[in-house]
Amino acid sequence: MHTLNDTIAGVSTPPIPSAIAVIRLSGTKTLEICSAILSRNGEFFTPKFIKENKRKSIYCSLGTNSEIDKILFSFFQSPFSYTGEDSAEFYLHGNPILVNDALRLMFSLGARPSERGEFTKRGFLNGKMDLTQAESIRRIIEARSSFELELAQKNYNGELTRLTSRLRSSLISLKAECEAEIDFSTEDLTYETLEQRKSRIEEIKHLCEKTILSSQKANHHILNQKLVIFGEPNAGKSSLMNLILGRERAIVTDIPGTTRDYLSEELILNGVPVTLVDTAGIRNTDDKIEKLGIERSLKEFQSANCKLYLIDLSKPKESEKFLEKYYDSLGMAILIGNKSDLKIGDYDYNKFYEIARSRDMEYIEISCKQRLEIDSLLKIIESRLSNPEDTSEYVLLEDRNIFLFEAIQKSMESCIQLMNESAPAEITVKEIDEALINIGKINGRVDTEEILGRIFSKFCVGK
């Protein structure tokens, strides 16, 4: 069974050839191992030398009988380290063979391979951070947008910690008032009225509701950005999808109905994660498979955050009829006239501008084949999909934290119901105690071994 007395080692960089690889070492044998494998000019470092040069980058050789690599090395003395223990970092050339040789050497001297997230877990257990801050580290590493990254950084800097502390303080104050009334009911003391107490409980309940809603809004921006291309067959939807992706994802032919179901791809647009969907061309058909694909395409279009409504400028009369038929579904779509290089001379294309204006839509003419105005279109799309610049009204909660905030909210609702039913204060206090336990589970102030296992198993071994 692994314990905090073990010394652990792990790679904090991806296991691929690179300029630099970083190995972390942490635990009681850190100094002993470092002094056995680090040297300069043939002389191995002493523990005293290493401690005297803590938090410095030292150029040296790594190896025992023979040199593995020339490296940079830094030592961090307990408790002033990421884990709160004696720890070290080794900066090697990023050849996986060198990295594995260095790790095997450390293992031979008493270290063991770190488990996923174990460095961060030790930091939490040693009081370097609370649980919400520890969870935010994974988000900081994996964030796919600047919006998500900023919210994760807010949590690491204590935003959620301060929120839960505020809730905990309110609950403790509420519990103290209830218990004082129980313990000193025969004394001539003045307590808050029932309505005042209900008001305090409502405030706690409202704060939980507000936090959950704020997190739901944040996750909507992070997870649910969908960009859907909609239009007639052969209008150039697949060509546009390929241009936005920057690669050939969809099959492009002159044959109408090539895309018989919708295609979807993940991409990052201006720092925002987006699901791009190319839908089946909308037309009347007796083909059951194509008809099913069209039905799915219509559903995808209606659910999109940003809708691209594509028409064929080389066939303006057909496009005009198509727009009239689906006028009600236009919504706030971006109307795009493709094949601008093939416009017919005797047709009044101002009609499309007027249709767009009547629905407060933006209209742009492009040519996928000639790549005309594609950059302008991308700028319009990015402006539609951009995440909020102001993150002050948003908070980022993990699924388990949402569950716990909901449990606290339910406890407060039960408190109000019990008070309305004139239940003994002792029963109300039990609901408050339950809420306090759940607050503790959020920030890790209770015994949470099972929770810790789930959280840190998502990390990489070097974190």
C-alpha positions in Angstrom: 0.0 0.0 0.0 1.3 3.4 -1.0 1.9 6.0 1.7 3.0 9.6 2.0 6.4 8.3 3.3 7.1 6.9 -0.2 9.3 8.9 -2.6 7.7 9.2 -6.0 9.1 10.1 -9.5 7.3 10.9 -12.7 7.6 12.7 -16.0 5.7 16.0 -16.2 6.1 16.4 -20.0 4.6 14.4 -22.8 6.4 11.1 -23.5 7.5 12.2 -27.0 10.8 13.4 -28.5 11.2 17.1 -27.6 13.8 19.7 -26.7 13.2 19.4 -23.0 11.7 16.7 -20.7 11.0 17.4 -17.0 11.1 14.7 -14.3 9.7 15.4 -10.8 10.9 13.7 -7.6 9.1 14.2 -4.3 9.3 12.6 -0.8 11.5 11.7 2.1 14.4 10.2 0.0 14.6 13.1 -2.4 17.9 14.5 -1.0 19.4 11.0 -0.7 18.6 10.1 -4.3 19.7 13.5 -5.7 23.1 13.3 -3.9 23.6 9.8 -5.3 23.0 10.7 -9.0 24.1 14.4 -9.5 27.6 15.5 -9.9 29.9 18.1 -11.4 33.5 17.7 -12.4 33.4 14.1 -11.1 32.3 15.1 -7.6 28.8 14.1 -6.4 26.7 16.7 -4.7 26.3 16.5 -0.9 22.9 17.0 0.8 24.3 20.1 2.4 25.3 21.6 -0.9 21.9 20.8 -2.4 20.1 22.5 0.5 22.3 25.5 0.4 21.4 26.0 -3.3 17.7 25.3 -3.0 15.4 27.0 -5.6 18.3 27.5 -7.9 19.0 26.0 -11.4 22.2 24.0 -11.3 23.9 22.7 -14.4 25.3 19.2 -13.7 25.6 15.6 -14.8 23.0 12.9 -14.0 24.2 9.4 -13.6 26.1 7.1 -11.2 28.8 4.9 -12.9 28.2 6.6 -16.3 26.6 9.9 -17.3 23.0 9.7 -18.6 22.7 13.3 -19.6 23.9 16.9 -18.8 20.9 18.5 -17.1 19.6 21.5 -15.2 18.4 20.6 -11.6 16.4 22.4 -9.0 15.7 21.4 -5.4 12.7 22.7 -3.3 12.9 22.1 0.4 9.8 21.2 2.5 7.4 22.9 3.0 8.2 25.4 0.3 7.4 23.2 -2.7 4.5 22.2 -4.9 3.9 19.0 -2.8 4.9 20.5 0.5 7.6 17.8 0.7 11.3 17.9 -0.3 11.1 17.7 -4.0 13.3 18.2 -7.1 12.9 18.8 -10.8 15.3 17.5 -13.5 15.4 19.2 -16.9 16.8 16.7 -19.5 17.1 16.5 -23.2 13.7 15.3 -24.4 14.7 11.9 -25.7 12.3 9.2 -24.2 15.3 6.8 -23.9 17.2 9.3 -21.7 14.1 10.0 -19.6 13.4 6.3 -19.0 17.1 5.7 -18.1 16.9 8.5 -15.5 13.6 7.2 -14.1 15.0 3.7 -13.8 18.0 5.0 -11.9 15.7 6.9 -9.4 13.6 3.8 -9.0 16.6 1.7 -8.2 17.5 4.0 -5.4 14.2 3.8 -3.6 11.7 6.0 -5.5 8.6 4.5 -7.0 6.5 5.5 -10.1 4.0 8.3 -9.3 0.3 7.6 -9.8 -1.9 9.9 -11.8 -2.3 13.3 -10.1 -0.2 12.1 -7.1 2.0 15.2 -6.9 -1.1 17.5 -6.7 -2.8 15.1 -4.3 0.2 15.4 -2.0 0.1 19.1 -2.3 -3.5 19.0 -1.2 -2.9 16.6 1.7 0.0 18.7 2.9 -2.1 21.9 3.0 -0.6 23.6 -0.1 -4.0 24.0 -1.6 -7.6 23.0 -0.9 -9.6 20.6 -3.1 -11.2 23.2 -5.3 -7.8 24.6 -6.1 -6.4 21.1 -6.8 -9.3 20.4 -9.2 -8.7 23.7 -11.0 -5.1 22.6 -12.0 -6.4 19.9 -14.4 -8.7 22.5 -16.0 -5.8 25.0 -16.3 -3.9 22.3 -18.2 -6.7 21.1 -20.4 -8.6 24.4 -21.0 -9.5 24.7 -24.7 -10.4 28.4 -24.6 -9.2 31.6 -22.9 -12.6 31.8 -21.2 -12.3 28.3 -19.6 -8.7 29.0 -18.7 -9.6 32.3 -17.0 -12.3 30.6 -14.9 -10.0 27.8 -13.9 -7.4 30.3 -12.9 -10.0 32.1 -10.8 -10.6 28.9 -8.9 -6.9 28.2 -8.4 -6.6 31.7 -7.0 -9.3 31.0 -4.4 -12.5 32.2 -6.0 -14.5 29.1 -5.2 -12.7 28.7 -1.8 -13.9 32.2 -0.8 -17.4 31.4 -1.9 -17.6 28.1 0.1 -16.0 29.8 3.1 -18.8 32.4 3.0 -21.4 29.7 2.8 -19.8 27.8 5.6 -19.7 30.9 7.8 -23.4 31.6 7.2 -24.3 27.9 8.0 -22.2 27.9 11.2 -23.9 31.2 12.3 -27.3 29.7 11.6 -26.5 26.5 13.4 -25.2 28.4 16.5 -28.4 30.5 16.7 -30.6 27.3 16.5 -28.5 25.4 19.0 -28.5 28.4 21.4 -32.2 28.4 21.4 -32.3 24.7 22.1 -29.7 24.8 24.9 -31.0 28.0 26.6 -34.7 27.8 25.9 -35.5 28.4 29.6 -33.2 31.5 29.9 -34.5 35.0 29.4 -32.7 35.6 26.1 -33.7 37.2 22.9 -33.4 35.3 19.6 -34.1 36.2 16.0 -37.7 35.8 14.8 -38.8 32.9 12.7 -39.1 35.1 9.7 -35.6 36.5 10.2 -34.2 33.0 10.3 -36.1 32.0 7.2 -34.7 35.0 5.4 -31.1 33.9 6.3 -31.9 30.4 5.0 -33.3 31.8 1.8 -30.1 33.8 1.3 -28.0 30.6 1.6 -30.4 28.8 -0.8 -30.3 31.7 -3.3 -26.5 31.8 -3.2 -26.4 28.1 -4.1 -29.0 28.6 -6.9 -27.0 31.5 -8.3 -23.7 29.6 -8.2 -25.2 26.6 -10.0 -26.9 28.8 -12.7 -23.6 30.7 -13.2 -21.8 27.4 -13.7 -24.4 26.2 -16.2 -24.0 29.4 -18.2 -20.2 29.0 -18.2 -20.5 25.4 -19.3 -22.9 26.5 -22.1 -20.1 28.7 -23.5 -17.4 26.1 -23.0 -19.2 23.0 -24.3 -22.2 24.0 -26.5 -20.8 26.2 -29.3 -22.3 24.7 -32.5 -21.8 26.1 -36.0 -24.2 24.5 -38.6 -24.1 24.9 -42.4 -27.6 24.6 -44.0 -28.9 25.0 -47.5 -29.9 23.4 -50.8 -28.0 20.5 -52.3 -24.9 21.5 -54.3 -24.8 25.0 -52.8 -21.2 24.5 -51.6 -21.8 23.4 -48.0 -19.2 20.7 -47.9 -16.7 23.0 -49.7 -17.3 25.6 -47.0 -16.8 23.1 -44.2 -13.5 22.0 -45.7 -12.3 25.7 -46.0 -13.2 26.4 -42.3 -11.5 23.2 -41.2 -8.5 23.8 -43.4 -8.5 20.3 -44.7 -10.6 17.9 -46.9 -13.2 16.4 -44.4 -16.3 16.4 -46.5 -16.7 14.8 -50.0 -17.2 17.5 -52.7 -18.9 16.6 -56.0 -21.2 18.3 -58.5 -23.8 15.6 -57.7 -26.7 16.9 -55.5 -27.3 14.9 -52.3 -23.7 13.8 -51.8 -24.0 14.5 -48.1 -26.9 12.3 -47.0 -26.5 12.8 -43.3 -24.8 15.5 -41.2 -21.1 15.5 -40.6 -19.5 17.0 -37.5 -16.0 18.0 -36.5 -14.4 19.7 -33.5 -12.2 22.7 -34.0 -10.9 25.9 -32.3 -12.0 29.2 -33.7 -10.3 32.3 -32.2 -9.7 30.3 -29.0 -13.3 29.0 -28.8 -14.0 25.2 -29.0 -16.6 24.7 -31.7 -18.6 21.8 -33.2 -18.8 22.4 -37.0 -21.7 20.6 -38.7 -22.2 20.1 -42.4 -25.8 19.1 -43.1 -27.5 17.2 -45.8 -28.8 19.4 -48.7 -32.5 20.2 -48.1 -34.7 19.1 -51.0 -37.7 16.9 -51.8 -36.7 13.3 -52.2 -38.1 9.8 -52.2 -34.9 8.3 -50.9 -35.7 7.1 -47.3 -32.1 7.4 -46.1 -31.6 10.9 -47.6 -35.0 12.0 -46.1 -33.9 10.8 -42.7 -30.6 12.7 -43.1 -32.6 15.9 -44.0 -34.8 15.6 -40.9 -31.7 15.3 -38.7 -30.1 18.2 -40.5 -33.1 20.4 -39.7 -32.8 19.5 -36.0 -29.1 20.3 -36.0 -29.8 23.7 -37.6 -32.4 24.6 -35.1 -30.1 23.8 -32.2 -27.1 25.7 -33.4 -25.5 28.7 -31.7 -24.4 30.1 -35.1 -26.3 29.2 -38.3 -24.8 29.5 -41.7 -27.6 29.7 -44.3 -25.9 28.9 -47.7 -27.5 29.8 -51.1 -26.2 29.3 -54.6 -25.8 32.6 -56.5 -25.3 30.8 -59.8 -29.0 29.8 -59.5 -30.6 32.9 -57.9 -34.2 32.1 -58.7 -34.1 28.6 -57.2 -32.3 30.1 -54.1 -35.0 32.8 -53.8 -37.7 30.1 -53.8 -35.7 28.1 -51.2 -35.4 31.1 -48.9 -39.2 31.8 -49.2 -40.0 28.2 -48.3 -37.7 28.2 -45.2 -38.1 31.9 -44.3 -39.4 31.1 -40.8 -36.4 29.0 -39.9 -33.8 31.7 -40.8 -33.7 33.1 -37.3 -30.5 34.9 -36.6 -28.5 33.0 -39.3 -25.7 34.4 -41.4 -27.0 34.4 -45.0 -24.2 33.4 -47.3 -24.3 33.7 -51.1 -21.8 31.2 -52.5 -20.4 31.1 -56.0 -20.2 34.9 -56.3 -17.8 34.4 -59.2 -20.7 32.8 -61.2 -23.4 35.5 -60.7 -25.9 35.9 -63.5 -25.9 39.4 -65.1 -29.6 40.1 -65.4 -30.7 39.1 -61.9 -31.2 41.7 -59.1 -29.1 40.3 -56.3 -30.2 43.1 -54.0 -33.2 40.9 -53.2 -30.9 38.8 -51.0 -29.8 41.9 -49.1 -33.4 42.9 -48.5 -34.4 39.4 -47.3 -31.4 39.5 -44.8 -32.4 43.0 -43.7 -36.0 41.9 -43.1 -34.8 39.3 -40.6 -31.9 41.4 -39.0 -29.4 38.9 -40.6 -25.9 39.6 -41.9 -25.4 38.9 -45.6 -22.1 38.2 -47.3 -21.2 36.9 -50.8 -18.3 34.5 -51.1 -16.8 32.0 -53.5 -15.5 28.8 -52.0 -13.9 27.8 -55.3 -12.0 31.1 -55.7 -11.7 31.6 -51.9 -13.2 35.0 -52.1 -14.2 36.8 -48.8 -13.6 33.6 -46.7 -11.6 35.6 -44.2 -14.4 38.2 -43.9 -16.9 35.4 -43.3 -14.6 33.8 -40.6 -14.5 37.1 -38.8 -18.3 37.3 -38.7 -18.5 33.8 -37.4 -15.9 34.4 -34.7 -17.7 37.5 -33.5 -20.9 35.3 -33.1 -19.1 32.5 -31.3 -16.7 34.5 -29.1 -16.9 33.8 -25.3 -17.7 36.6 -22.9 -14.8 38.9 -22.1 -16.0 39.6 -18.6 -15.9 36.5 -16.5 -17.1 38.2 -13.2 -20.6 36.7 -13.4 -19.4 33.1 -14.1 -18.0 30.4 -11.9 -16.7 27.0 -13.0 -17.9 24.0 -11.1 -17.0 20.3 -11.6 -20.0 17.9 -11.8 -19.4 16.7 -8.2 -19.5 20.3 -6.9 -22.8 21.0 -8.7 -24.2 17.9 -7.0 -23.1 19.1 -3.6 -24.4 22.7 -4.1 -27.7 21.2 -5.1 -27.7 19.0 -1.9 -27.0 22.2 0.2 -29.9 23.9 -1.6 -32.2 21.0 -0.8 -31.1 21.0 2.8 -32.1 24.7 3.1 -35.5 24.0 1.4 -36.0 21.2 4.0 -35.2 23.7 6.8 -37.8 26.1 5.6 -40.4 23.3 5.3 -39.6 22.0 8.8 -39.9 25.5 10.3 -43.3 26.0 8.5 -44.4 22.7 10.1 -43.2 23.9 13.5 -40.8 21.0 13.8 -38.4 20.9 16.7 -35.2 22.9 16.2 -33.2 19.8 16.8 -34.4 18.4 13.4 -33.6 21.7 11.6 -30.1 21.5 13.0 -29.6 18.1 11.4 -30.3 19.6 8.0 -27.8 22.4 8.7 -25.2 19.8 9.7 -25.8 17.9 6.5 -25.2 21.1 4.5 -22.0 21.7 6.5 -20.8 18.2 5.6 -21.4 18.9 1.9 -19.5 22.2 2.1 -16.6 20.2 3.6 -16.8 17.8 0.7 -16.5 20.7 -1.8 -13.2 22.1 -0.3 -11.9 18.9 1.2 -12.3 19.6 4.8 -13.8 16.2 5.6 -12.6 12.7 5.1 -12.9 12.3 1.3 -10.6 9.4 0.3 -13.0 8.1 -2.3 -13.6 11.6 -3.7 -9.8 12.2 -3.9 -9.3 8.9 -5.9 -11.9 10.0 -8.5 -10.5 13.5 -8.9 -6.8 12.8 -9.2 -7.2 9.8 -11.4 -7.9 12.2 -14.2 -4.5 13.9 -13.9 -1.3 12.9 -15.7 1.4 11.0 -13.8 3.7 14.0 -13.6 1.1 16.3 -12.0 
